[in-house]
Amino acid sequence: MTLDLNDWLRITVDPLLRKHGYRGGPRRFHRRTGNVCTVIQFQGAVGNLVDGHTKFVVNLGVWHKALAEAAETDTRRCPPALDCHICLRLGELGRDHAERWWDIGQGSDPEEVRLQLVEALEAEALPFLVATGTDDGFRIFWESQGGTVANYYLGLLDGRIVASGDIGGH
């Protein structure tokens, strides 16, 4: 029997994420703290209805209001994880640092998947989002990354770069 992903998520992760202050669901949860929004999004695989599997991946996002304002994008709502300023897959935080697809479809044990998913959310996703989900945490993350994107984001946060791309009025 193939399980409905939305129903399974409502039972499996909704209570956990609400306990940590997240709203939304069943596939996209968000929490806003000051200028920063953290997102946990469950992306279903395209072939789920065809092959009897119910596969999904967990996307994590961190969005900063100041960067959205500089880009003149909507700041009223938390965006999908893929549109956030920090976006990665839950598996990238694990010991293997690899994308992980979960399967609650035919041939899987949904209870075992639930246990593994809840463990990964509690041990990896939520601590990462707490650490990066503040102004300081967001800045520290990008300072640790280096490179052009990090320098651009940090410049916007510091006011050295304005939305047009000018650097400090030069």
Secondary structure, 3 states (H helix, E strand, C coil): CCCCHHHHHHHHCHHHHHHCCCEECCCEEEEEECCEEEEEEEEECCCHHHHCCCEEEEEEEEEEHHHHHHCCCCCCCCCCHHHCCEEEEHHHHCCCCCCCEEECCCCCCHHHHHHHHHHHHHHHHHHHHHHHCCHHHHHHHHHHHCHHHHHHHHHHHHCCECCCCCECCC
